[in-house]
């Protein structure tokens, strides 16, 4: 069948999907193609028997027995068939008789070039195809081989040593040999010392047995440089099947081989890195587990700090460790605990000056509150401090902080310069965990210990000092209650009281809310008890977080004096250093160590005996025994008043006063009795 360029092609489309048929028809509906569509394969076969179509399009995505239909068509017709498919059944589709396949899945417009593909197939099967095939002459094939981008060779096995009788330009460019230098020689002249003998033998064996072969081997150019060559050799046979020549295709794959070698080196390095990281993870998990156990069972700060340093050194690769205090008066860092022995022991005289601009990693860690890494680059691990053993090559300085309070700095040493490159985050987490544990230990000590360090501090905060100045009053601390998160509720008495206190306080940056709780007019100047909800920047929050206990503070006339108890001088140093850093002008007015006498249950009962009047003790005990404090009340206040023979108001006055004195004795044992 043949058509001239001016004649229109007739194309039949077969498929059960009406939308797909319409889509294909629209794509083929041009001035050079006439389209007809049918739904069922049997109708398509009937139409093929009645009409001389130029091409057939079969939608295999919608036909259940589409391949069977293709086979039946091919049995009695040579019409070119284009199959529409969605999966990878290309081989089966061509075996069934398809001429072309179009994948309709994964493309936004799969039929954009369908018309051109069909015209091309039809043209190749007609006179235009005959003319194109006739134009493929020996000269064209030789020119095509000369222009090929890969090296092509032809050898003649009938000549001695199977020499090359043809090489193209790409071969000459790849090897550096002119054609005249390569022709007449066996291709082995490219081989050299780096050519694998087994690969060469495999090539020789294939040629001897007239079999195709593909190998990759090192060859050498004319200038002596090596390159990787992929060689594909195939026998060329005549009409009788006898081998007349061998054709070879040669491709320079040096860059690919280099990439493969680099990928292999990378894979080996990655495997080693994974092994190293797994070892690191295992070691760090063990270290964190050991340190966590220390933090949980630590009963004193020194025990906690000592065991942390010991676990670090025992875990490896750390060789030494020490924890230093930041002295609040002398601006120096001095060790509290040190662990290390032999050539890795830290020096005895170890004091670091906290001068501004220091490059010492420990000083930088204290200033920035971040882990700092130092390496011995010839000036020592601590350039401004004492010399450390040569066995120690790097140091990690880790601030021990909890919230806003710095409790000290942990210094860990190793014998290699890169020991801490991957452990900065872990060490930072460790520092925060140790800081939190120290805070908890110090809080327990200040609450239950007998020995305390008192600090009297003067400072100007941004809450109570400006409030006292604005309302011209004195503000005295009564107590504090930590809240969820980082804020704290402070109870304070304002004398004299006034209507502006809450409004002025809530305009200050450190106060979230101010509420009057009670008003007292017993004194000459009326005073009011206020509840101030303060932010995390408050000095009250900082003192509590640092393990301190506020005994009192008083703000008036542009200043605030604060009395704080801590468990020991180390905690006191950390606490004051934090306040001085947060509040410019913070001044240590006085510090002293004192013992608090432990108070037993008998002592408490004795104090209550002295504090309560007979009527107050009777009201309190009667209410307790009668179930007044149960919920719901087992007895009413009126009934208890009748039992005591007093009025209801008198009973409640005695009971409330007794309750207040009892709670004062529990929560404020050192306060003056009211």
Secondary structure, 3 states (H helix, E strand, C coil): CCCCCCCCEEEEEECCCHHHHHHHHHHHCCCCEEEEEECCHHHHHHHHHHCCCCEEEEECCCCCCHHHHHHHHHHHCCCEEEEEECCCCHHHHHHCCCCEEEECCCCCCCCCCHHHHHHHHHHHCCHHHHHHHHCCCHHHHHHHHHHCCCEEEEECCCCCCCCEEEECHHHHHHHCCCHHHHCCCCHHHHCCCCCCHHHHHHHHHHHHCCCCEEEEEEEECCCCCEEEEEEEEEEEECCCCCEEEEEEEEEECHHHHHHHHHHHHHHHHHHHHHHHHHHHHHHHHHHHHHHHHHHHHCCCHHHHHHHHHHHHHHHCCEEEEEEEEECCCCCEEEEEEEECCHHHCCCCCCEEECCCCCCCHHHHHHHHCCCEEEECCCCCCCCCCCCCCCCCCEEEEEEEEECCEEEEEEEEEECCCCCCCCCHHHHHHHHHHHHHHHHHHHHHHHHHCCEEEEEEEEECCCCHHHHHHHHCCEEEEEEEEECCCCCEEEEEEEECCCCCHHHHHHCCCCEEEEEEEEEECCCCCCEEEEEEEECCCCHHHHHHHCCCEEEEEEEECCEEEEEEEECCHHHHHHHHHHHHHHCCCCEEEEEEEEECCCCCHHHHHHHHHHHCCHHHHHHHHHHHHCCCCCCCCCCCHHHHHHHHCCCHHHHHHHHHHHHHHHHHHHHCCCCCCC
